[in-house]
Amino acid sequence: MEKQLLVNKNKIKYNLRKSRRASNIRLCVRRDLSVTVTLPWCSSEKSAYQFVEEKYKWILDRISYFQKNKSCIAEPNRADYIAYKEKAREIVNKKLAYFNQFYNFSWKKIRIRNPISRWGSCSEDGNLNFSYRLFFLPEELQDYIIVHELCHLKEFNHGAEFWKLMSKTIPNSEEKRKAIKAL
């Protein structure tokens, strides 16, 4: 159900969802500028209202960011996925071959997918999965994501050893990590 809140002369419209699976209040601002608040099933609408009120600056910042960068990364959709999947696969294969010269890791399968919220993942079985949207990223962020998943083949966590492996080929990985999170 759609709700709205007026904070410091800024009207924020948001969709309210209740979920039996949610254990915390979640807030999502999408590239289409929609705002969704997901509440645990037993929470009140008042708690959602208070949460939006607390986070209104962050919400406005995200909306502003997406308005300025509307064309940078599109929302995932089937047509784009089909059109860019193989181009993304070429990038991933080429960069994995290059970076693996420094690591010498092995993997089972490489998949190019159409996830909603992930750039990449590494399964415990040694499969590497990447979003087709990598194709649209600047090269340094492509490198970061590909090396990130490559390093998970050895370190399946984000501990000190993992970041040490990352720094072997990706300088300033913390800056690149922040840039990815901002997308």
DAWO-V842942 format. One record per pair of residues at least 24 apart in sequence whose ideal C-beta (glycine too) atoms are under 8 Angstrom apart, sorted by the first residue. I is the first residue (numbers start at 1). J is the second residue. If there is no record, write none. Layout:
# DAWO-V842942
I:J ; I:J
This chain:
# DAWO-V842942
3:45 ; 3:48 ; 3:49 ; 5:49 ; 5:52 ; 5:53 ; 5:56 ; 7:52 ; 7:53 ; 7:56 ; 8:56 ; 10:56 ; 10:60 ; 12:52 ; 12:56 ; 12:59 ; 12:60 ; 14:48 ; 14:52 ; 16:45 ; 16:48 ; 18:43 ; 25:51 ; 27:51 ; 27:52 ; 27:55 ; 27:58 ; 27:59 ; 29:59 ; 29:62 ; 29:63 ; 29:66 ; 30:66 ; 30:75 ; 31:66 ; 31:70 ; 31:73 ; 31:74 ; 31:75 ; 32:75 ; 33:63 ; 33:66 ; 33:67 ; 35:59 ; 35:63 ; 65:182 ; 72:136 ; 72:183 ; 73:133 ; 73:136 ; 73:137 ; 73:183 ; 74:133 ; 74:136 ; 76:114 ; 76:115 ; 76:116 ; 76:131 ; 76:132 ; 76:133 ; 77:114 ; 78:114 ; 80:132 ; 81:114 ; 81:132 ; 84:132 ; 84:133 ; 84:135 ; 84:136 ; 85:112 ; 85:132 ; 86:112 ; 87:132 ; 87:135 ; 88:112 ; 88:130 ; 88:131 ; 88:132 ; 88:133 ; 88:134 ; 88:135 ; 91:134 ; 91:135 ; 91:142 ; 92:128 ; 92:130 ; 92:134 ; 92:146 ; 95:142 ; 95:143 ; 95:146 ; 96:128 ; 96:146 ; 96:150 ; 99:143 ; 99:146 ; 99:147 ; 99:150 ; 99:169 ; 100:150 ; 102:168 ; 102:169 ; 103:150 ; 103:151 ; 103:153 ; 103:154 ; 103:165 ; 103:168 ; 103:169 ; 105:150 ; 105:153 ; 105:154 ; 106:153 ; 107:150 ; 107:153 ; 119:145 ; 119:180 ; 120:145 ; 120:146 ; 120:148 ; 120:149 ; 121:149 ; 122:149 ; 122:150 ; 122:152 ; 122:153 ; 122:156 ; 124:156 ; 126:153 ; 128:153 ; 137:183 ; 140:176 ; 141:176 ; 141:179 ; 141:180 ; 143:169 ; 143:170 ; 144:170 ; 144:173 ; 144:176 ; 144:177 ; 144:180 ; 145:180
